[in-house]
Amino acid sequence: MRRAVLTAASTTALVVLLLSLKPHQPAGLTGDPSQVGAAPAPSPSGSPRRGGHPPADGTYTGAPISTRYGDVQVAATVTAGRLTAVKVLRAPSENGRDREIAAYAVPRLTQEALSVHSARIDAVSGASYTSEGYIRSLQSALDQAGV
């Protein structure tokens, strides 16, 4: 009987303790919280830019995005109104773990972006900050291209 009461009291205390903890901040970026997830949806590829001009071919450099672990910046190559190449200019590399995560995540992000020809891609599990920075920088480059 004593053991059952002690077990119930311990379990209750643990549940109360866990529920009183504050949740972590959502996986996002440092800086202005109003900008997290605020990237506009890309227009369909090949659609005219504002002003009626088709997207221009070329390479566009995305904005450098500050994340918790370092800056992320990409350059996007657009041909015939479609994303055809992505080059990573900056990725988190402060320490070995940052380089390991970037080496794992960046190729997957690039492959997915090129397969859908846009920045509307899923984040890589375990690399949410790097993924969010990559997606926002890529969207910035595509916005410049008018894609």
C-alpha positions as CSV (number, residue, x, y, z in Angstrom):
1,M,0.0,0.0,0.0
2,R,2.8,2.4,1.0
3,R,4.6,1.6,-2.3
4,A,1.5,2.4,-4.4
5,V,1.0,5.7,-2.6
6,L,4.6,6.7,-3.0
7,T,4.6,5.7,-6.7
8,A,1.4,7.7,-7.4
9,A,2.7,10.8,-5.6
10,S,6.0,10.6,-7.5
11,T,4.3,10.2,-10.8
12,T,2.0,13.1,-10.1
13,A,4.9,15.3,-9.0
14,L,6.8,14.5,-12.2
15,V,3.9,15.2,-14.4
16,V,3.3,18.6,-12.7
17,L,7.0,19.4,-13.1
18,L,7.0,18.5,-16.8
19,L,3.9,20.5,-17.5
20,S,5.3,23.6,-15.7
21,L,8.3,23.8,-18.0
22,K,8.2,26.4,-20.7
23,P,8.3,25.0,-24.3
24,H,11.2,25.7,-26.5
25,Q,11.0,28.4,-29.1
26,P,9.9,27.1,-32.4
27,A,12.7,26.2,-34.7
28,G,13.2,29.4,-36.5
29,L,15.7,32.2,-37.0
30,T,17.1,34.8,-34.8
31,G,16.1,38.4,-35.4
32,D,12.7,39.8,-36.1
33,P,10.1,37.3,-35.1
34,S,7.6,38.8,-37.5
35,Q,9.7,37.6,-40.4
36,V,9.8,33.9,-39.5
37,G,7.9,32.0,-42.1
38,A,7.0,35.2,-43.9
39,A,8.4,34.3,-47.3
40,P,5.8,34.8,-50.0
41,A,4.7,31.8,-52.0
42,P,6.5,31.6,-55.4
43,S,4.5,32.2,-58.5
44,P,4.2,29.4,-61.0
45,S,7.4,29.0,-63.1
46,G,7.3,30.9,-66.3
47,S,4.7,33.3,-65.2
48,P,5.3,37.0,-65.9
49,R,7.0,39.2,-63.4
50,R,5.3,42.3,-62.0
51,G,5.1,44.7,-64.9
52,G,4.5,41.9,-67.4
53,H,8.1,40.9,-68.1
54,P,9.0,37.2,-68.1
55,P,11.6,36.1,-65.6
56,A,15.2,36.9,-66.7
57,D,17.7,34.1,-67.1
58,G,20.7,34.5,-64.8
59,T,22.1,33.8,-61.3
60,Y,20.6,35.6,-58.4
61,T,22.1,35.9,-55.0
62,G,19.7,35.4,-52.1
63,A,19.8,37.4,-48.9
64,P,22.1,36.2,-46.2
65,I,19.9,34.7,-43.5
66,S,21.2,34.7,-39.9
67,T,20.3,31.5,-38.0
68,R,21.1,30.4,-34.5
69,Y,24.2,28.6,-35.8
70,G,25.4,30.9,-38.5
71,D,24.5,32.6,-41.7
72,V,23.0,30.8,-44.7
73,Q,23.1,32.2,-48.2
74,V,22.5,30.7,-51.6
75,A,22.7,31.8,-55.2
76,A,20.0,30.5,-57.6
77,T,20.4,30.1,-61.4
78,V,17.2,30.6,-63.4
79,T,16.9,29.5,-67.0
80,A,13.7,29.8,-69.0
81,G,11.8,30.8,-65.8
82,R,12.8,27.7,-63.9
83,L,15.3,27.0,-61.1
84,T,18.1,25.1,-62.7
85,A,21.0,25.3,-60.1
86,V,21.6,26.3,-56.5
87,K,25.0,27.2,-55.1
88,V,25.4,27.5,-51.4
89,L,27.6,30.5,-50.6
90,R,27.4,30.3,-46.8
91,A,26.3,27.7,-44.4
92,P,26.9,27.2,-40.7
93,S,30.5,26.1,-40.1
94,E,31.5,27.4,-36.7
95,N,32.4,23.9,-35.4
96,G,32.6,20.3,-36.5
97,R,29.0,19.6,-35.6
98,D,27.7,22.6,-37.7
99,R,29.8,21.4,-40.7
100,E,28.5,17.9,-40.3
101,I,24.9,19.0,-40.2
102,A,25.4,21.3,-43.2
103,A,27.1,18.6,-45.2
104,Y,24.2,16.3,-44.5
105,A,21.4,18.8,-45.1
106,V,22.5,21.1,-47.9
107,P,22.7,18.4,-50.7
108,R,19.2,17.2,-49.7
109,L,17.8,20.7,-49.7
110,T,19.4,21.4,-53.1
111,Q,18.2,18.2,-54.6
112,E,14.6,18.8,-53.5
113,A,14.6,22.5,-54.6
114,L,15.9,21.5,-58.0
115,S,13.3,18.7,-58.3
116,V,10.4,21.1,-57.6
117,H,12.0,24.2,-59.2
118,S,11.1,26.3,-56.2
119,A,11.8,27.1,-52.5
120,R,8.6,25.3,-51.3
121,I,10.5,22.4,-49.9
122,D,10.5,20.4,-46.6
123,A,13.1,21.0,-43.9
124,V,15.7,18.3,-43.3
125,S,15.1,16.6,-40.0
126,G,17.8,17.5,-37.5
127,A,18.8,20.6,-39.5
128,S,15.8,22.8,-39.0
129,Y,17.7,26.1,-38.5
130,T,19.9,25.5,-41.6
131,S,16.9,24.4,-43.6
132,E,14.9,27.5,-42.7
133,G,17.8,29.7,-43.6
134,Y,18.3,27.9,-46.9
135,I,14.7,28.1,-47.8
136,R,14.4,31.8,-47.0
137,S,17.6,32.7,-48.9
138,L,16.5,30.7,-51.9
139,Q,13.1,32.4,-51.9
140,S,14.9,35.7,-51.7
141,A,16.9,34.8,-54.8
142,L,13.8,33.6,-56.7
143,D,11.9,36.7,-55.8
144,Q,14.7,38.8,-57.4
145,A,14.4,36.6,-60.5
146,G,10.7,37.0,-60.6
147,V,10.1,33.3,-60.5
